[in-house]
């Protein structure tokens, strides 16, 4: 299973947690900043872990833009097998 951890981090705390989660999930799991994502970064990903700082009870602006760009919300996606995150 191809897994990726995507995070945004203001002061480094979320990055530290994302790196730890990636390490615990296995050697081939990558933690990548949402700022470093490229158009094909999610190709083949079967399981996605997303981490963000919370600002005024919402994810960071960058993470919000990412979740909107992936066209999901706090709901089941059209496939009903994937749980997506809310912007």
Backbone bond lengths (Angstrom), bond angles and torsions (degrees), N, CA, C in turn:
res aa  C-N    CA-C-N  psi(-1)  N-CA   C-N-CA  omega(-1)  CA-C   N-CA-C  phi
1 X - - - 1.450 - - 1.528 107.97 -
2 X 1.323 116.24 130.23 1.460 121.19 -179.88 1.530 108.85 -90.82
3 X 1.338 115.42 118.50 1.465 122.64 -174.59 1.524 109.76 -119.33
4 X 1.334 115.77 143.35 1.465 120.56 174.55 1.528 108.82 -138.30
5 X 1.322 115.70 144.56 1.456 122.75 174.00 1.525 106.76 -110.45
6 X 1.325 116.50 120.87 1.462 121.90 177.31 1.520 107.30 -111.94
7 X 1.336 115.30 135.37 1.456 119.11 -176.66 1.522 110.78 -141.81
8 X 1.305 114.53 161.18 1.452 122.71 166.43 1.518 105.33 -127.01
9 X 1.299 117.30 143.74 1.458 120.09 -175.77 1.521 110.31 -146.02
10 X 1.310 115.68 126.61 1.463 120.87 179.76 1.524 111.23 -86.56
11 X 1.323 116.42 -48.11 1.471 120.71 -176.66 1.524 113.26 -114.29
12 X 1.342 117.53 4.06 1.458 120.91 177.48 1.511 114.94 101.42
13 X 1.330 117.81 -10.63 1.470 119.65 -178.27 1.527 112.20 -66.95
14 X 1.328 117.24 -46.62 1.465 120.20 -179.43 1.520 110.55 -66.53
15 X 1.322 118.05 -34.57 1.470 121.17 176.15 1.521 110.37 -61.51
16 X 1.317 117.06 -44.70 1.461 121.33 179.17 1.524 110.79 -59.47
17 X 1.325 116.35 -44.37 1.470 120.63 179.80 1.528 110.19 -67.46
18 X 1.334 117.48 -42.32 1.465 121.16 179.11 1.530 111.01 -61.81
19 X 1.321 117.71 -42.96 1.471 121.48 177.95 1.520 110.89 -62.16
20 X 1.324 116.85 -40.44 1.470 121.22 179.69 1.531 110.62 -66.48
21 X 1.331 116.90 -43.89 1.463 120.33 178.25 1.526 110.12 -61.63
22 X 1.325 117.19 -45.45 1.465 120.91 179.33 1.523 111.06 -59.91
23 X 1.316 116.45 -43.53 1.473 120.87 179.80 1.526 110.86 -62.31
24 X 1.327 116.92 -42.99 1.464 121.04 -178.81 1.529 112.49 -69.48
25 X 1.332 116.91 -28.23 1.460 120.45 -179.90 1.519 112.89 -78.16
26 X 1.323 117.39 -16.84 1.465 119.66 176.11 1.512 112.68 138.63
27 X 1.329 115.40 161.19 1.459 121.84 -175.82 1.523 113.47 -64.46
28 X 1.311 117.22 -28.01 1.463 119.91 -176.56 1.532 113.07 -91.10
29 X 1.334 117.90 5.22 1.464 122.06 179.82 1.524 108.96 -89.46
30 X 1.314 115.89 131.34 1.456 122.00 -176.98 1.524 109.82 -107.91
31 X 1.329 116.88 137.13 1.465 122.94 170.08 1.523 106.34 -101.40
32 X 1.330 116.12 125.58 1.452 121.13 -174.41 1.521 109.71 -132.93
33 X 1.318 116.05 132.66 1.463 120.27 176.67 1.522 109.29 -66.72
34 X 1.320 116.19 141.33 1.455 120.54 178.24 1.533 110.45 -58.81
35 X 1.310 117.54 -27.93 1.467 122.26 178.00 1.530 112.25 -69.44
36 X 1.327 116.85 -23.68 1.465 121.49 -177.54 1.525 113.79 -95.70
37 X 1.334 117.25 0.90 1.458 120.47 -179.32 1.526 110.55 -64.65
38 X 1.304 114.79 141.15 1.453 121.74 174.29 1.532 107.81 -113.10
39 X 1.290 116.28 169.60 1.463 120.84 -175.14 1.526 113.26 -55.15
40 X 1.318 117.56 -36.66 1.464 120.67 -176.99 1.532 113.48 -102.86
41 X 1.318 118.29 13.27 1.469 121.07 -176.36 1.523 113.36 -60.79
42 X 1.318 118.13 -29.60 1.464 121.36 -176.49 1.527 113.23 -95.48
43 X 1.324 117.34 2.19 1.462 120.22 179.23 1.523 110.36 -59.42
44 X 1.303 116.45 126.39 1.458 122.07 177.23 1.516 115.26 80.37
45 X 1.321 118.57 -1.75 1.468 121.04 -179.50 1.527 108.35 -72.21
46 X 1.340 115.72 129.01 1.457 121.33 -179.71 1.531 112.62 -103.03
47 X 1.328 116.48 -23.34 1.462 121.18 -178.87 1.524 107.61 -141.30
48 X 1.310 116.15 125.25 1.458 121.33 -175.52 1.518 109.88 -121.52
49 X 1.330 116.11 127.23 1.456 122.41 174.54 1.520 106.71 -107.31
50 X 1.336 117.17 130.03 1.461 121.72 -176.57 1.518 108.96 -121.95
51 X 1.343 116.43 131.06 1.457 121.44 178.96 1.516 110.57 -130.35
52 X 1.325 115.52 139.49 1.462 120.21 -178.04 1.514 110.12 -148.51
53 X 1.335 116.93 148.12 1.456 118.57 168.51 1.533 108.24 -67.73
54 X 1.296 116.26 154.41 1.464 121.36 178.83 1.518 107.92 -103.83
55 X 1.327 115.22 123.84 1.464 121.41 -179.38 1.524 106.87 -124.81
56 X 1.327 116.42 114.95 1.470 121.72 -177.55 1.530 110.49 55.26
57 X 1.319 117.08 43.11 1.459 125.26 177.17 1.528 113.02 67.12
58 X 1.319 117.47 20.80 1.463 122.26 177.54 1.521 108.83 -133.07
59 X 1.339 117.07 158.67 1.465 118.99 174.07 1.524 109.89 -67.17
60 X 1.306 116.32 164.99 1.463 121.03 178.50 1.525 110.25 -58.17
61 X 1.315 116.04 160.44 1.463 120.56 -179.38 1.526 111.58 -59.39
62 X 1.345 116.89 -43.11 1.473 119.85 179.76 1.522 111.29 -62.32
63 X 1.337 116.84 -42.53 1.462 119.16 179.97 1.527 110.39 -69.76
64 X 1.313 116.98 -35.80 1.458 120.35 176.34 1.523 110.96 -61.45
65 X 1.330 116.72 -42.82 1.462 120.42 178.85 1.535 110.73 -64.85
66 X 1.331 116.61 -37.89 1.473 120.30 177.64 1.519 110.80 -63.22
67 X 1.331 117.33 -46.56 1.461 119.45 -177.44 1.520 111.51 -67.23
68 X 1.323 117.35 -35.35 1.464 119.73 175.68 1.534 109.43 -66.66
69 X 1.316 116.85 -41.54 1.466 121.13 -179.18 1.525 111.94 -63.61
70 X 1.329 117.62 -28.14 1.461 120.33 178.50 1.523 110.76 -88.02
71 X 1.337 116.52 3.65 1.470 126.03 174.54 1.520 114.61 53.80
72 X 1.317 116.87 46.97 1.457 121.73 174.90 1.523 109.43 -126.64
73 X 1.296 116.60 170.14 1.452 123.55 173.14 1.513 107.50 -142.67
74 X 1.327 119.08 -169.83 1.474 121.58 175.70 1.516 106.70 -74.20
75 X 1.265 116.59 71.64 1.453 122.86 -177.72 1.514 108.18 -158.28
76 X 1.290 115.01 170.39 1.462 118.96 173.04 1.519 107.82 -78.58
77 X 1.309 116.00 136.18 1.464 120.24 177.38 1.529 108.96 -69.21
78 X 1.291 116.26 174.36 1.460 121.68 -176.64 1.524 112.07 -54.86
79 X 1.326 116.89 -32.62 1.464 119.66 -178.32 1.523 111.89 -73.77
80 X 1.336 116.93 -13.23 1.468 123.64 -178.87 1.525 113.29 64.33
81 X 1.319 118.32 -3.04 1.455 119.82 -179.50 1.524 111.76 -103.94
82 X 1.331 116.97 -5.34 1.453 120.20 -177.29 1.522 109.11 -120.84
83 X 1.312 116.67 131.71 1.450 121.15 175.35 1.519 107.97 -97.82
84 X 1.293 116.96 125.83 1.452 121.78 -175.78 1.522 109.98 -108.03
85 X 1.311 116.34 166.21 1.448 121.37 -177.03 1.515 111.51 -99.40
86 X 1.302 115.90 152.35 1.463 122.03 -178.84 1.519 109.95 -88.23
87 X 1.327 117.64 137.46 1.468 120.95 175.90 1.511 111.07 -71.86
